[in-house]
Amino acid sequence: MVRSLFDEFRAFAFKGNVVDMAVGVIIGAAFGKIVDSLVKNILMPVISLLIPGEQGYVGWKAVVGTKEIPYGLFLGEVVNFLIVAFALYVFMIKFLGFLTSQKKQEAASPPVPVISEEQKLLREIRDLLAARR
């Protein structure tokens, strides 16, 4: 049993799709780190030059009573997300043509009509009447 479980796992883990997906995840994580560094070390400091503050965007905080809300960090993460989302869009849609190929496949294959029970019975009756003639 253990042997067959191991064989099944090995067949699953080393299929082309799983290995490709793992490589994609690793490259995606590395790309995420690069974008994170770009946002934190280049873009947000440039933005903080335009909007002066003591510590740059990290120091952008709203104070409500005795609590501080660090909205500058949040804005940095939003910029980070937008860059990653845009890069994924360009790669998946424009470079790979992912959605356009799916739309072409959907347009090429006409939808299969759904036949109700009444329609099936009417067809059987029609065929029986045609067979009697």
C-alpha positions in Angstrom: 0.0 0.0 0.0 2.8 2.4 0.9 4.6 1.6 -2.3 1.5 2.3 -4.5 0.8 5.5 -2.6 4.4 6.6 -3.2 4.1 5.6 -6.9 0.9 7.6 -7.3 2.4 10.6 -5.6 5.5 10.5 -7.8 3.4 10.3 -10.9 1.4 13.3 -9.8 4.4 15.4 -8.5 6.5 14.9 -11.6 3.9 15.5 -14.3 4.7 18.5 -16.5 1.9 20.7 -15.3 2.9 20.4 -11.6 6.6 21.1 -12.2 5.6 24.1 -14.5 3.3 25.4 -11.8 6.1 25.1 -9.1 8.5 27.0 -11.3 5.9 29.6 -11.9 5.3 30.0 -8.2 9.1 30.4 -7.5 9.5 32.9 -10.3 6.4 34.8 -9.1 7.8 35.0 -5.5 11.1 36.3 -6.8 9.3 38.8 -9.0 7.2 39.9 -6.0 10.4 40.6 -4.1 11.8 42.7 -6.9 8.6 44.7 -7.2 8.4 45.1 -3.4 12.0 46.5 -3.5 11.1 48.8 -6.4 8.2 50.2 -4.6 9.8 50.6 -1.2 13.3 51.8 -2.3 12.6 53.8 -5.5 8.9 54.8 -6.2 7.7 55.7 -2.7 10.8 57.7 -1.8 10.3 59.7 -5.1 6.7 60.2 -4.2 7.8 61.3 -0.7 10.0 64.0 -2.3 6.9 65.5 -3.8 4.9 65.3 -0.6 7.4 66.2 2.1 7.4 64.5 5.5 9.8 63.7 8.3 10.4 60.0 7.4 9.1 59.9 3.9 6.0 57.7 3.2 6.8 55.5 6.2 6.2 58.5 8.5 2.8 59.3 6.9 0.4 58.7 9.8 -3.0 60.0 10.8 -3.4 60.5 14.6 -6.9 59.9 16.0 -6.8 60.5 19.8 -3.8 58.6 21.0 -3.8 56.1 18.2 -1.7 56.3 15.0 -2.9 55.0 11.7 0.2 54.5 9.4 -1.5 55.1 6.0 1.8 55.6 4.3 2.7 51.9 4.7 -0.7 51.0 3.3 -0.2 53.3 0.3 3.1 51.6 -0.4 1.4 48.2 -0.4 -1.3 49.4 -2.7 1.3 50.7 -5.2 3.1 47.3 -4.9 -0.2 45.4 -5.6 -1.0 47.6 -8.6 2.4 47.0 -10.2 2.2 43.3 -9.7 -1.4 43.2 -11.0 -0.3 45.2 -14.1 2.7 43.0 -14.7 0.5 39.9 -14.5 -2.1 41.5 -16.9 0.6 42.3 -19.4 2.1 38.9 -19.2 -1.1 36.8 -19.2 -3.2 38.8 -21.6 -0.9 40.6 -23.9 2.2 38.3 -23.9 0.5 34.8 -23.7 -2.8 35.8 -25.1 -4.5 33.8 -22.4 -8.0 35.2 -22.5 -8.1 35.8 -26.2 -7.4 32.1 -26.9 -10.2 31.1 -24.4 -12.6 33.4 -26.1 -11.7 32.0 -29.5 -12.3 28.5 -28.3 -15.6 29.4 -26.8 -16.6 31.1 -30.1 -15.5 28.1 -32.2 -17.5 25.6 -30.3 -21.3 26.3 -30.3 -23.1 25.8 -27.1 -24.7 22.4 -26.7 -28.5 22.8 -26.4 -30.1 21.5 -23.3 -33.0 19.1 -24.1 -35.8 18.9 -21.5 -37.7 15.7 -20.7 -40.7 17.0 -22.6 -38.6 17.5 -25.7 -37.2 14.0 -25.4 -40.7 12.5 -25.1 -41.9 14.4 -28.1 -39.0 13.2 -30.1 -39.7 9.6 -29.1 -43.3 10.0 -30.1 -42.3 11.6 -33.4 -39.9 8.7 -34.1 -42.6 6.1 -33.3 -45.1 7.7 -35.5 -42.6 7.9 -38.3 -41.8 4.2 -37.9 -45.5 3.3 -38.2 -45.8 4.9 -41.6 
